[in-house]
Amino acid sequence: MPITQVEFETLISDLSKCIETDIRWTDDEDHSPAVQFRAEVRSDPGYPIFVNGRFNALAGTLSFTLVHRTTGRIYGLDLGADHHNPTCNCVGEKHKHRWSDAWKDKDAYVPDDITAGVDAVRDVWRQFCDEAKITHRGRFDDPPFTSLADAGL
């Protein structure tokens, strides 16, 4: 059963959320040109959540997603790919998904708080964690390459 709007608001505003491990990128399990990571998020209430990260220099896309084990994505940031909302409006290549009872994770909006671009992965990570109220105590490794030029393409 999915979480409710009230449960989401409680979870997202909880300041005890923490990632204690280092972030290390690995090759995409689907053998795409992307790299990815998964990091467990600890909290005092013990929310069943983790963060997925995905970066594709070839496509110029970056995503950080907060996932609830029983609900799926409840909060996310996407850069580099447009999104079409259920209400038929299209949001730009920089957008966030935020859980709601009405639309689940399907509705997105353009955030003002993400100022870094796809080529500044570490800065985007910091901004995502700040907004999601997640403290990251480990090291954040940059993806193997951050642009097509770095990848030799």
Sine and cosine of phi, psi and omega as CSV:
sin_phi,cos_phi,sin_psi,cos_psi,sin_omega,cos_omega
0.00,0.00,0.74,-0.67,-0.02,-1.00
-0.92,0.38,0.37,-0.93,0.07,-1.00
-0.95,0.31,0.31,-0.95,0.04,-1.00
-1.00,-0.05,0.18,-0.98,0.06,-1.00
-0.86,0.51,-0.68,0.74,0.00,-1.00
-0.89,0.45,-0.68,0.73,0.02,-1.00
-0.90,0.43,-0.64,0.77,0.05,-1.00
-0.88,0.47,-0.74,0.67,-0.03,-1.00
-0.87,0.49,-0.61,0.79,0.05,-1.00
-0.91,0.42,-0.72,0.70,-0.02,-1.00
-0.90,0.44,-0.76,0.66,-0.10,-1.00
-0.93,0.38,-0.47,0.88,0.00,-1.00
-1.00,0.02,-0.11,0.99,-0.01,-1.00
-0.93,0.36,0.86,-0.51,-0.05,-1.00
-0.99,0.14,-0.06,1.00,-0.02,-1.00
-1.00,0.08,-0.05,1.00,-0.02,-1.00
-0.91,0.41,0.75,-0.67,-0.11,-0.99
-0.50,-0.87,0.65,-0.76,0.19,-0.98
-0.95,-0.32,0.87,-0.50,-0.09,-1.00
-0.98,-0.19,-0.11,0.99,-0.07,-1.00
-0.98,-0.18,0.27,-0.96,0.11,-0.99
-0.96,0.27,0.52,-0.85,0.07,-1.00
-0.99,-0.11,0.89,-0.46,0.03,-1.00
-0.81,-0.59,0.77,-0.64,-0.02,-1.00
-0.99,0.13,0.60,-0.80,0.08,-1.00
-0.78,-0.62,0.29,-0.96,0.06,-1.00
-0.88,0.48,0.54,-0.84,0.03,-1.00
-0.89,0.46,0.72,-0.69,-0.02,-1.00
-0.92,0.40,-0.32,0.95,0.03,-1.00
-1.00,-0.05,0.16,0.99,0.06,-1.00
0.90,0.44,0.45,0.89,0.10,-0.99
-0.99,0.15,0.10,-1.00,0.05,-1.00
-0.97,0.24,0.12,0.99,-0.03,-1.00
-1.00,0.08,0.33,-0.95,0.20,-0.98
-0.87,-0.49,0.35,-0.94,-0.11,-0.99
-0.51,-0.86,0.23,-0.97,0.17,-0.99
-0.52,-0.86,0.29,-0.96,0.13,-0.99
-0.67,-0.74,0.74,-0.67,-0.02,-1.00
-0.73,-0.68,0.78,-0.63,0.05,-1.00
-0.94,0.33,0.63,-0.78,0.05,-1.00
-0.93,-0.36,0.88,-0.48,0.05,-1.00
-1.00,-0.02,0.45,-0.90,0.06,-1.00
-0.41,-0.91,0.38,-0.93,0.04,-1.00
-0.86,0.51,-0.68,0.73,0.03,-1.00
-0.97,0.26,-0.20,0.98,0.01,-1.00
0.97,0.22,0.62,0.79,0.03,-1.00
-0.84,0.55,0.66,-0.75,0.03,-1.00
-0.99,0.11,0.96,0.27,-0.12,-0.99
-0.74,-0.67,0.40,-0.92,0.11,-0.99
-0.49,-0.87,0.24,-0.97,0.04,-1.00
-0.91,-0.41,0.73,-0.69,0.17,-0.98
-0.96,-0.27,0.63,-0.78,0.12,-0.99
-0.84,-0.55,0.56,-0.83,0.00,-1.00
-0.53,-0.85,0.76,-0.65,0.00,-1.00
-0.71,-0.71,0.75,-0.66,0.04,-1.00
-0.76,-0.64,0.98,-0.21,-0.02,-1.00
-0.91,0.41,-0.57,0.82,-0.01,-1.00
-0.89,0.45,-0.69,0.73,0.00,-1.00
-1.00,0.05,-0.26,0.97,-0.05,-1.00
0.95,0.32,0.63,0.78,-0.02,-1.00
-0.85,-0.53,0.50,-0.87,0.02,-1.00
-0.56,-0.83,0.72,-0.70,0.03,-1.00
-0.65,-0.76,0.66,-0.75,0.21,-0.98
-0.82,-0.57,0.78,-0.62,-0.12,-0.99
-0.75,-0.66,0.78,-0.63,0.12,-0.99
-1.00,-0.05,0.86,-0.52,-0.11,-0.99
-0.90,-0.44,0.75,-0.66,0.11,-0.99
-0.99,-0.13,0.78,-0.63,-0.13,-0.99
-0.85,0.52,-0.53,0.85,-0.01,-1.00
-0.99,-0.12,-0.26,0.97,-0.09,-1.00
-0.95,-0.32,-0.57,0.82,-0.12,-0.99
0.98,-0.20,-0.45,-0.89,-0.04,-1.00
-0.90,0.44,0.78,-0.63,0.05,-1.00
-0.88,-0.48,-0.24,0.97,-0.01,-1.00
-0.34,-0.94,0.68,-0.73,-0.01,-1.00
-0.31,-0.95,0.38,-0.92,0.05,-1.00
-0.81,-0.58,0.77,-0.64,0.05,-1.00
-0.82,-0.57,0.74,-0.68,0.10,-1.00
-0.83,-0.56,0.69,-0.72,0.12,-0.99
0.99,-0.12,0.01,1.00,0.02,-1.00
-0.60,-0.80,0.77,-0.64,0.05,-1.00
-0.90,0.43,0.36,-0.93,0.05,-1.00
-0.74,-0.68,0.67,-0.74,0.04,-1.00
-0.96,-0.28,0.91,-0.42,-0.03,-1.00
-0.96,0.26,0.36,-0.93,0.05,-1.00
-0.86,0.51,-0.42,0.91,0.01,-1.00
-1.00,0.09,0.17,0.99,0.08,-1.00
0.98,0.17,0.01,1.00,0.08,-1.00
-1.00,0.03,0.53,-0.85,-0.02,-1.00
-0.97,-0.24,0.75,-0.66,0.09,-1.00
-0.97,-0.22,0.31,-0.95,-0.13,-0.99
-0.96,0.28,-0.20,-0.98,-0.04,-1.00
-0.96,0.27,-0.18,0.98,0.11,-0.99
-0.89,-0.45,0.92,-0.39,-0.01,-1.00
-0.45,-0.89,0.36,-0.93,0.03,-1.00
-0.86,-0.50,0.53,-0.85,0.14,-0.99
-0.94,-0.33,0.67,-0.74,-0.01,-1.00
-0.65,-0.76,0.79,-0.61,-0.07,-1.00
-0.83,0.56,0.66,-0.75,0.14,-0.99
-0.55,-0.83,0.46,-0.89,0.05,-1.00
-0.88,0.47,-0.59,0.81,-0.08,-1.00
-0.95,0.31,-0.70,0.71,-0.15,-0.99
-0.89,-0.46,0.03,1.00,-0.09,-1.00
0.85,0.52,-0.85,-0.53,0.00,-1.00
-0.96,-0.28,0.24,0.97,-0.16,-0.99
-1.00,0.09,-0.35,0.94,-0.05,-1.00
-1.00,-0.04,0.70,-0.72,0.00,-1.00
-0.79,-0.62,0.34,-0.94,0.01,-1.00
-0.61,-0.79,0.31,-0.95,0.01,-1.00
-1.00,0.04,0.87,-0.50,-0.04,-1.00
-1.00,0.08,0.54,-0.84,0.09,-1.00
-1.00,-0.02,-0.33,0.94,-0.14,-0.99
-1.00,0.04,-0.10,0.99,0.05,-1.00
-0.98,-0.22,0.96,-0.28,-0.07,-1.00
-0.96,-0.28,-0.31,0.95,0.01,-1.00
-0.99,0.12,0.40,-0.92,-0.02,-1.00
-0.96,-0.27,-0.02,-1.00,-0.03,-1.00
-0.82,0.57,-0.51,0.86,-0.03,-1.00
-0.98,0.17,-0.01,1.00,0.01,-1.00
-0.84,-0.55,0.90,0.45,-0.14,-0.99
-0.84,0.54,-0.70,0.71,-0.02,-1.00
-0.88,0.47,-0.65,0.76,0.03,-1.00
-0.92,0.40,-0.66,0.75,0.05,-1.00
-0.89,0.46,-0.66,0.75,0.03,-1.00
-0.85,0.52,-0.72,0.69,0.01,-1.00
-0.88,0.48,-0.69,0.72,-0.01,-1.00
-0.92,0.40,-0.64,0.77,0.05,-1.00
-0.88,0.47,-0.74,0.67,0.00,-1.00
-0.88,0.47,-0.66,0.75,0.03,-1.00
-0.86,0.52,-0.75,0.66,-0.04,-1.00
-0.91,0.40,-0.63,0.78,-0.02,-1.00
-0.99,0.11,-0.02,1.00,0.00,-1.00
0.85,0.53,0.73,0.68,0.06,-1.00
-0.92,-0.39,0.80,-0.60,0.10,-0.99
-1.00,-0.01,0.78,-0.62,0.06,-1.00
-0.95,-0.32,0.91,-0.42,-0.07,-1.00
-0.99,-0.14,-0.14,0.99,0.00,-1.00
-1.00,-0.06,-0.14,-0.99,0.04,-1.00
-1.00,0.02,0.51,-0.86,0.06,-1.00
-0.91,-0.42,0.95,-0.33,0.06,-1.00
-0.98,0.18,0.69,-0.72,0.10,-0.99
-0.92,0.40,0.47,-0.88,0.11,-0.99
-0.85,0.52,0.32,-0.95,-0.03,-1.00
-0.82,0.58,-0.50,0.86,0.11,-0.99
-0.48,-0.88,0.48,-0.88,-0.08,-1.00
-0.90,-0.43,0.06,1.00,0.05,-1.00
-0.41,-0.91,0.22,-0.98,0.05,-1.00
-0.88,0.47,-0.59,0.81,0.02,-1.00
-0.90,0.43,-0.68,0.74,0.03,-1.00
-0.89,0.46,-0.53,0.85,-0.03,-1.00
-0.99,0.15,-0.08,1.00,-0.02,-1.00
0.98,0.20,0.39,0.92,-0.03,-1.00
-0.96,-0.29,0.00,0.00,0.00,0.00
